[in-house]
Amino acid sequence: MDTQSSESPVRTAHLPQVTEPRNPGMDLDLDWVRAVQANTSAIERRAATLPGRRSVKKEHQAAWLLKAITMIDLTTLSGDDTEGRVRRLCAKARQPVSPALLKALDMPPITTGAVCVYHDMIETAVEALTGTGIPVAAVSTGFPAGLSPFHLRVAEIEESVKAGAEEIDIVISRRHVLKGDWQALYDEMKAFRAACGEAHVKAILATGELGSLRNVARASLVCMMAGADFIKTSTGKESVNATLPVSLVMIRAIRDYYDRTGYRVGYKPAGGISKAKDALVYLSLIKDELGDRWLQPDLFRFGASSLLGDIERQLEHFVTGAYSAGYRHPMG
């Protein structure tokens, strides 16, 4: 993994634009969208087999968990966020695993994939991450409901980019999906992409509120057609967030889009992924369905905060043979 040296203090390994051409989008193809179906019972059967199909142990598990850390969007999205909390989170992003553990694992320093915050905390996060190459992601467009006036949602994106966010996590209007108004969803997503400029855009579908897996598949495709760099399951605020059936549908839409256009779009499951064993299942699903290229921070992220703590505990267990108390691995 990449390391930060005194001769080269700026790391760029986590910047998506370094390694992969951006998805430019395409004209809305309603015939393609309407042809998309989802066999719910088959999808659920396939998803149910995933937790038991793959089992990695010992040093192989430790290696996968270290990789998972590099793909975490370390997140704080609370009403009581303060500058101090964000600085501590950024310190954790810079050094997510204790030096003693990394030394025992014979590993160089690693970082998380990004830090994700509300707009008001962007400048604090950018300052705290200066020189690390870790991008700041900002949730936007009236997160989490996405029901503020459209011009304000666009302006919020522009302000976040101006403040230094390199990634923007937008929320779509669920009503467009529920009404089957794919043109409206496409136009909205295209406007959000344009407002992002050079910043990469992650389209949050809020899949728990879309009504069906078929709607999830079609919304995924429309957002990619409109230029989304990532598609993301959830805000983390819905009653149902990331699930394996939803993930299977979304990553197969990504695969179909790549097969048709040649452009790779990233995937971000978010909400409810808090255990190391769950992270391993998601990584194995990505490897099975999309291949090794997607197992990099520019194409896959976990939207999580508590996940990192459990991964640290599992790594310490691998090294010492004993589980540590949670307070030994604070978030900052």
Long-range contacts (C-beta under 8 A, 24 or more apart in sequence): 1-66, 1-70, 1-107, 1-108, 1-110, 3-108, 3-109, 4-109, 4-132, 4-133, 9-131, 10-131, 10-132, 10-133, 11-111, 11-132, 11-133, 11-134, 12-133, 13-133, 13-297, 14-70, 14-111, 14-113, 14-114, 14-133, 14-134, 14-135, 14-297, 14-298, 15-133, 15-135, 15-166, 15-298, 16-167, 16-200, 16-229, 16-266, 16-297, 16-298, 16-299, 17-198, 17-200, 18-298, 19-296, 19-298, 20-264, 20-298, 20-299, 21-263, 22-200, 22-227, 22-229, 22-263, 23-224, 23-227, 23-228, 23-229, 23-261, 23-263, 23-264, 23-265, 24-227, 24-263, 25-190, 25-193, 25-224, 25-225, 25-226, 25-227, 25-228, 26-225, 26-261, 27-225, 28-182, 28-183, 28-186, 28-222, 28-225, 28-226, 29-225, 30-182, 30-183, 32-221, 32-260, 33-182, 33-218, 33-221, 33-222, 33-225, 34-218, 36-214, 36-217, 36-218, 36-221, 36-253, 37-214, 37-217, 38-212, 38-213, 38-214, 38-216, 38-217, 38-249, 40-212, 40-213, 40-245, 43-213, 43-245, 43-248, 43-249, 44-245, 46-248, 47-243, 47-244, 47-245, 47-247, 47-248, 48-244, 50-244, 50-281, 50-284, 50-285, 51-244, 51-277, 51-281, 53-284, 54-280, 54-281, 54-284, 56-280, 58-318, 59-318, 61-280, 61-314, 61-318, 62-105, 62-314, 62-315, 62-318, 64-280, 64-283, 65-276, 65-279, 65-280, 65-311, 65-314, 65-315, 66-97, 66-105, 66-107, 66-110, 66-315, 67-283, 67-295, 68-276, 68-279, 68-280, 68-283, 68-302, 68-307, 68-311, 69-96, 69-97, 69-110, 69-112, 69-308, 69-311, 70-110, 70-111, 70-112, 70-113, 70-297, 71-113, 71-295, 71-296, 71-297, 71-300, 71-301, 71-302, 72-96, 72-112, 72-113, 72-301, 72-302, 72-304, 72-307, 72-308, 73-112, 73-113, 73-114, 73-115, 73-116, 73-137, 73-268, 73-270, 73-301, 73-302, 73-303, 73-304, 74-112, 74-114, 74-115, 74-116, 74-304, 74-305, 74-308, 74-331, 75-115, 75-116, 75-117, 75-236, 75-303, 75-304, 75-305, 76-116, 76-117, 76-121, 76-305, 77-116, 77-117, 77-118, 77-139, 77-143, 77-236, 81-117, 81-118, 81-120, 81-121, 83-121, 83-124, 85-332, 86-115, 86-117, 86-121, 86-124, 86-125, 86-128, 87-124, 87-128, 87-332, 88-331, 88-332, 89-115, 89-117, 89-125, 89-331, 89-332, 90-115, 90-125, 90-128, 90-129, 90-134, 90-332, 91-128, 91-332, 92-308, 92-330, 92-331, 92-332, 93-129, 93-132, 93-134, 94-129, 94-132, 94-134, 96-308, 96-312, 97-312, 97-315, 98-312, 101-312, 101-315, 101-316, 101-319, 104-319, 105-315, 105-318, 105-319, 112-308, 113-297, 113-301, 113-302, 114-167, 114-297, 114-301, 116-167, 116-169, 116-303, 118-143, 119-156, 119-159, 119-160, 119-163, 119-165, 122-160, 122-163, 122-164, 122-165, 123-163, 123-164, 126-163, 126-164, 126-165, 135-165, 135-166, 135-167, 136-164, 136-165, 136-166, 136-167, 137-165, 137-166, 137-167, 137-168, 137-169, 137-202, 138-163, 138-165, 138-167, 138-168, 138-169, 139-169, 139-171, 139-204, 139-235, 140-168, 140-169, 140-170, 140-171, 141-170, 141-171, 141-192, 142-171, 143-169, 143-170, 143-171, 143-204, 143-235, 144-171, 144-206, 144-235, 144-236, 144-237, 144-238, 145-171, 146-170, 146-171, 146-172, 146-173, 146-174, 146-206, 147-173, 150-188, 150-191, 153-192, 154-191, 154-192, 154-195, 157-192, 157-195, 157-196, 158-195, 160-199, 161-195, 161-196, 161-197, 161-198, 161-199, 165-199, 166-199, 166-200, 167-199, 167-200, 167-201, 167-202, 168-192, 168-196, 168-199, 168-200, 168-201, 168-202, 169-201, 169-202, 169-204, 169-232, 170-201, 170-202, 170-203, 170-204, 171-204, 171-206, 171-235, 172-203, 172-204, 172-205, 172-206, 172-219, 172-223, 174-206, 174-209, 174-210, 177-205, 177-210, 177-211, 177-215, 177-218, 177-219, 178-210, 178-211, 178-215, 182-218, 182-222, 185-219, 185-222, 185-223, 185-226, 186-222, 186-225, 186-226, 187-226, 188-226, 189-222, 189-223, 189-226, 189-227, 189-228, 190-226, 190-227, 193-226, 193-227, 193-228, 200-229, 200-230, 201-227, 201-228, 201-229, 201-230, 202-228, 202-229, 202-230, 202-231, 202-232, 202-266, 202-268, 203-228, 203-230, 203-231, 203-232, 204-232, 204-233, 204-234, 204-235, 204-270, 205-231, 205-232, 205-233, 205-234, 205-250, 206-234, 206-235, 206-238, 207-233, 207-234, 207-240, 207-241, 207-242, 207-243, 207-246, 207-250, 208-234, 208-238, 208-239, 208-240, 208-241, 209-238, 213-245, 213-246, 213-249, 216-246, 216-249, 216-250, 217-249, 217-250, 217-252, 217-253, 220-249, 220-250, 220-253, 220-254, 221-253, 221-256, 221-257, 224-253, 224-254, 224-257, 224-265, 225-257, 228-265, 229-265, 229-266, 230-265, 230-266, 230-267, 230-268, 230-301, 231-265, 231-266, 231-267, 231-268, 232-267, 232-268, 232-269, 232-270, 232-303, 233-268, 233-269, 233-270, 233-271, 233-303, 234-269, 234-270, 234-271, 234-272, 234-303, 235-270, 235-271, 236-270, 236-271, 236-272, 236-303, 237-271, 238-271, 241-270, 241-271, 241-272, 242-269, 242-270, 242-271, 242-272, 242-273, 242-303, 243-272, 244-281, 244-282, 244-285, 247-282, 247-285, 248-285, 248-289, 251-285, 251-286, 251-289, 251-290, 251-294, 252-289, 254-290, 255-289, 255-290, 264-293, 264-294, 264-299, 265-299, 266-294, 266-298, 266-299, 266-300, 266-301, 267-294, 267-299, 267-300, 267-301, 268-300, 268-301, 268-302, 268-303, 269-302, 269-303, 270-302, 270-303, 270-304, 271-303, 273-302, 273-303, 273-304, 273-307, 274-304, 274-306, 274-307, 274-310, 275-307, 275-310, 276-307, 276-310, 276-311, 276-313, 276-314, 278-307, 279-307, 279-311, 305-331
